[in-house]
């Protein structure tokens, strides 16, 4: 995959993940933090898990195409995304 299309896929995946998180925050309002904590602690499905997995795959593809992490702006998701990538 060429670098520019890979970078665009990262941007699209990040936007999809942010939209998912924003939608959950709007749906749950003041209960959002409690609900997301319960999703993390319990075996309940996380509705944004697939969007996050897409973001991780996009960053992995970007790096495989020769891109550097420092060139990406993941808008606060760097630690979480790179934590997953560095584990395996």
C-alpha positions as a Markdown table, in Angstrom:
| # | Residue | x | y | z |
|---|---|---|---|---|
| 1 | Unk | 0.0 | 0.0 | 0.0 |
| 2 | Unk | 1.3 | 3.4 | -0.9 |
| 3 | Unk | 2.0 | 5.8 | 2.0 |
| 4 | Unk | -0.6 | 8.5 | 1.1 |
| 5 | Unk | -3.6 | 6.1 | 0.8 |
| 6 | Unk | -2.4 | 4.5 | 4.1 |
| 7 | Unk | -2.3 | 7.9 | 5.8 |
| 8 | Unk | -5.8 | 8.7 | 4.5 |
| 9 | Unk | -7.1 | 5.3 | 5.8 |
| 10 | Unk | -5.7 | 6.2 | 9.3 |
| 11 | Unk | -7.6 | 9.6 | 9.1 |
| 12 | Unk | -10.8 | 7.9 | 8.1 |
| 13 | Unk | -10.5 | 5.2 | 10.8 |
| 14 | Unk | -9.7 | 7.8 | 13.4 |
| 15 | Unk | -12.8 | 9.8 | 12.4 |
| 16 | Unk | -15.0 | 6.7 | 12.5 |
| 17 | Unk | -13.7 | 5.9 | 16.0 |
| 18 | Unk | -14.1 | 9.5 | 17.2 |
| 19 | Unk | -17.7 | 9.5 | 15.8 |
| 20 | Unk | -18.5 | 6.2 | 17.6 |
| 21 | Unk | -17.2 | 7.5 | 20.9 |
| 22 | Unk | -19.0 | 10.8 | 20.5 |
| 23 | Unk | -22.2 | 8.9 | 19.7 |
| 24 | Unk | -21.9 | 6.9 | 22.8 |
| 25 | Unk | -21.2 | 10.0 | 24.9 |
| 26 | Unk | -24.4 | 11.6 | 23.5 |
| 27 | Unk | -26.4 | 8.5 | 24.1 |
| 28 | Unk | -25.4 | 8.0 | 27.7 |
| 29 | Unk | -24.9 | 11.6 | 28.7 |
| 30 | Unk | -23.8 | 11.9 | 32.3 |
| 31 | Unk | -23.6 | 8.1 | 32.6 |
| 32 | Unk | -21.0 | 7.8 | 29.8 |
| 33 | Unk | -18.0 | 7.2 | 32.1 |
| 34 | Unk | -19.8 | 4.7 | 34.3 |
| 35 | Unk | -21.1 | 2.8 | 31.2 |
| 36 | Unk | -17.7 | 2.7 | 29.5 |
| 37 | Unk | -16.1 | 1.5 | 32.7 |
| 38 | Unk | -18.7 | -1.3 | 32.9 |
| 39 | Unk | -18.0 | -2.2 | 29.3 |
| 40 | Unk | -14.3 | -2.4 | 30.1 |
| 41 | Unk | -14.8 | -4.5 | 33.2 |
| 42 | Unk | -17.6 | -6.9 | 32.0 |
| 43 | Unk | -17.7 | -9.2 | 29.0 |
| 44 | Unk | -20.3 | -6.9 | 27.4 |
| 45 | Unk | -19.5 | -5.9 | 23.8 |
| 46 | Unk | -18.0 | -2.5 | 23.3 |
| 47 | Unk | -19.8 | -0.9 | 20.4 |
| 48 | Unk | -16.7 | 1.1 | 19.4 |
| 49 | Unk | -14.3 | -1.9 | 19.5 |
| 50 | Unk | -14.5 | -2.6 | 15.8 |
| 51 | Unk | -13.9 | 1.1 | 15.0 |
| 52 | Unk | -10.8 | 1.0 | 17.3 |
| 53 | Unk | -9.6 | -2.3 | 15.7 |
| 54 | Unk | -9.9 | -0.6 | 12.3 |
| 55 | Unk | -7.8 | 2.3 | 13.5 |
| 56 | Unk | -5.1 | -0.1 | 14.8 |
| 57 | Unk | -5.1 | -2.0 | 11.5 |
| 58 | Unk | -4.8 | 1.3 | 9.6 |
| 59 | Unk | -1.9 | 2.5 | 11.6 |
| 60 | Unk | -0.2 | -0.9 | 11.2 |
| 61 | Unk | -0.7 | -0.6 | 7.4 |
| 62 | Unk | 0.7 | 2.9 | 7.5 |
| 63 | Unk | 3.8 | 1.7 | 9.2 |
| 64 | Unk | 4.1 | -1.2 | 6.8 |
| 65 | Unk | 4.0 | 1.3 | 3.9 |
| 66 | Unk | 7.0 | 3.1 | 5.4 |
| 67 | Unk | 5.2 | 5.7 | 7.5 |
| 68 | Unk | 6.5 | 6.9 | 10.8 |
| 69 | Unk | 4.4 | 7.2 | 14.0 |
| 70 | Unk | 5.7 | 10.6 | 14.7 |
| 71 | Unk | 4.1 | 11.9 | 11.5 |
| 72 | Unk | 0.6 | 10.8 | 12.6 |
| 73 | Unk | -1.8 | 12.9 | 14.7 |
| 74 | Unk | -4.0 | 10.4 | 16.5 |
| 75 | Unk | -5.6 | 13.2 | 18.6 |
| 76 | Unk | -5.0 | 11.7 | 22.0 |
| 77 | Unk | -5.3 | 8.0 | 21.0 |
| 78 | Unk | -1.5 | 7.5 | 20.6 |
| 79 | Unk | -0.9 | 5.6 | 23.8 |
| 80 | Unk | -3.8 | 3.3 | 23.4 |
| 81 | Unk | -3.1 | 2.5 | 19.7 |
| 82 | Unk | 0.6 | 2.1 | 20.0 |
| 83 | Unk | 0.1 | 0.0 | 23.2 |
| 84 | Unk | -1.8 | -2.5 | 21.1 |
| 85 | Unk | 0.7 | -2.4 | 18.3 |
| 86 | Unk | 3.7 | -2.8 | 20.5 |
| 87 | Unk | 2.1 | -5.9 | 22.3 |
| 88 | Unk | 1.9 | -7.9 | 19.1 |
